[in-house]
Amino acid sequence: MTDFVAIDFETANGKRSSVCSVGVVIVQGGEIVDSYYSLIRPMPNYYSMYCQAVHGLGYSDTAEAELFPDVWSALQAKIHEYFPYIEDGEVPFVAHNARFDEGCLRAVFAAYEMAYPSYEFCDTLVASRRRFGRSLANNQLQTVSAACGYELQNHHNALADAEACAWIAREIL
């Protein structure tokens, strides 16, 4: 796999639709060519103490942030700069634990009553289990990225996590 978009969401609370940040890394021809990060005003707009403790974002960080439809529009424009021939839903997304990130994307599309294209998601968590088996202590993002030669800094920052995911995908997908 040489052309893909690595994506990571952070959420404000237990609702998958409550995305509060997104990080994206665009890989073309096997090389990282661009990245995108944005805070998002979550829906619903409240933060659980647990989520705040994980990623450090809170209400004051996103109170003035753009809503998801505007962020997604800007993100799609960025993707189309590199893949102008690809329609929405045709460029593969890669995520570590893709069930979570795809679930967030589906939920926030539904919350805003947006038509959801059939996005293809590849999962580096599943791929790492196949590749490394039980040779790693666990298959968490920071562990797998280290095994692939990438030192993850600032874990649970959406862009940092997307960068680690892109690195893993380039190595094992």
Sequence and secondary structure as in RCSB ss.txt:
>XXXX:A:sequence
MTDFVAIDFETANGKRSSVCSVGVVIVQGGEIVDSYYSLIRPMPNYYSMYCQAVHGLGYSDTAEAELFPDVWSAL
QAKIHEYFPYIEDGEVPFVAHNARFDEGCLRAVFAAYEMAYPSYEFCDTLVASRRRFGRSLANNQLQTVSAACGY
ELQNHHNALADAEACAWIAREIL
>XXXX:A:secstr
  SEEEEEEEESSSSTT EEEEEEEEEETTEEEEEEEEE   SS    HHHHHHH   HHHHTTS  HHHHHHHH
HHHHHHH TT  TTTS EEETTHHHHHHHHHHHHHHTT       EEEHHHHHHHHHTTSSS   HHHHHHHTT 
   STT HHHHHHHHHHHHHHH 
